[in-house]
Amino acid sequence: MNSTHIARSSISIDASAQKVWRALVTPDAIKQYMFGTTVVSDWKEGTPITWKGEWKGKSYEDKGTIVRVAPERTLAYTHFSPLAGLPDKPDNYHTVTIDLTADANRTRVALSQDNNPTAEAREHSEKNWGQMLAGLKKYVEGSR
């Protein structure tokens, strides 16, 4: 595992942690703000999660395992994408952690992704996660 290049992104959303949480674990919502991906999971620790869709003209099916579920506080899961061209082994999985912090009627969403092999990979991940969080904010704030 590479702990040197951790991607980080955060955003503040004008909504309750409950509303943000629902958007994080509802497949129909996720499809709206996460690049059109179809997510399948029962959101229980130790169970699988998959993402299917198309990215830059290529079909993908990513996979992982739910690591932590603390409703309205933390969601963590592992993630592996065959599109990265690496073998499917534990060393090639990321752990994505999403922490929610409620502050009155706002929620701060802080996301981290470990195991990026290079600074360039970290920057690429931060850009993608920044776009996803901006989409989450737009989705949540637009569905009042």
Secondary structure by P-SEA (a helix, b strand, c coil): ccccbbbbbbbbbcccaaaaaaaaccaaaaaaccccccccccccccbbbbbbbbcccccbbbbbbbccccccccccbbbbbcccccccccccbbbbbbbbbbcccbbbbbbbbcccccaaaaaaaaaaaaaaaaaaaaaaaaac
